[in-house]
Amino acid sequence: MFENLSEKLQRVMKNLRGEGRLSAENMEVALREIRVALLEADVHFRVVKQLVENIRQKAVGEEVLAALSPSQQVVKIVNEELTKILGSHESRLRFSNAPPSAFLIVGLQGSGKTTTTGKLALWLSKNGHSPLMTSVDVYRPAAREQLRVLAGQLKLPLYAGAPEEKLPADLARSARREAANSGRDVLLVDTAGRLHIDEELMAELEELKRQLDPVEILFVADAMTGQDAVKSAEAFHKRLGITGVILTKMDGDARGGAALSIRHVTGQPLKFVGVGEKLDALEPFHPDRAASRILGMGDILSFIEKAQEAIDKKQAVEMQRKLIDNEFTLEDFRDQIRQLKKLGPLEGILSMMPNMGILKDLKNVKVDEKEMGRVVAIIDSMTPGERRNHMIING
């Protein structure tokens, strides 16, 4: 996520730190490099212009240039302006005072709407809500079947619709009634997509909006498509009034142009990002943490949240005791590897570490996660006695 942009901006900041004295001239050179880095990252030109101008106004002043550590001041300004462009603060989902709250999931075909609907349902259920999913895509073959399979994997309820319900509006009305009758507080409506924006698609979505009066209209876009995602979001917003954006495949987007542009162009927040293929790989988007990652300052808060979710506290305390008392066994080592794998891909975890001190070389570490699987397999192949006392293996 943001790897290419992060590398280039960190290089600019490093060059600034290397200057003995910061002047208006070398600040202009840095701003020019920042502009090029942003444009190469496929950030919208209007966003680049605004961002660079904001940095210039704050950074090229006597107060900053005369500071004891002007380069650090500039890093602080760039961090603040990136955060502002990304959205300033986390934008939370809204819920109706009279449940069920209807969430309309919209976007072009192939953007990942159906999978994202399942991921969002799982996230909601983990955070104290009881969602009901339904698909009103009556056009794409097996679209409703795909959501049914996802619901089965997640063990979450789905309204499949009656055989006579052929129209999206009919399905949506019945699903809302089912959610109310079954005590579900959120209704997730997976809508049909098209390969391009057309009048028929928009008219259908406008009718669904009129029928459901959704509290959230979430536009799902593929982050890898860059400015195409931004243009599509803008077009959907003009017709539907979207309330937020979910970007999928952010783990594979090294540039980050869509994430940096979408808030500024549409005026609507980026609420979630998809960071992997697994159904739990959906994260709320934190603008301040993303800005810190881009500038190599890490994202320790997200790391802590992941660790708290994946690691059993009692087990961690017991492991600590065993290490202190020299009772740590191969079984414990195997369990530690399994817990570590629950945190997600190791490259993603390492990217959350600050790029400084002894941690600065972590981003270059290549981890073959298959090797971890082999280690677990080797330990599992041992007898219980060998796992508890490895000294007996060599006689």
Buried (B, 14 or more C-beta within 10 A) or exposed (E): BBBBBBBBBBEBBEBBBEBEEBEEEBBEBBBEBBBEBBBEBBBBEEBBEBBBEBBBEBBBBEEBBEBEEBBBBBBBBBBBBBBBBBBEEBBEBEBBEEBBBBBBBBBBBEBBBBBBBBBBBBBBBEEEBBBBBBBBBBBBEEBBEBBBEBBEEBEBBBBBBEEEBEEBBBBBBBBBEBBBEEEBBBBBBBBBBBEEBEEEBBEBBEBBBEBBEBBBBBBBBBBBBBBBBBBBBBBBBEBBEBBBBBBBBBBEBBBBBBBBBBBBBBEBBBBBBBBBEEBBBBBBBBBBBBBBBBBBBBBEEBBEBBBEEBBEEEEEEEBEEEEEEEEBBBBBBBBBBEBBBEBBBBBBBBBBBBBEEEEEEBBEEEEEEEEBEEBBEEBEEBEEEBBBEBEEEEE
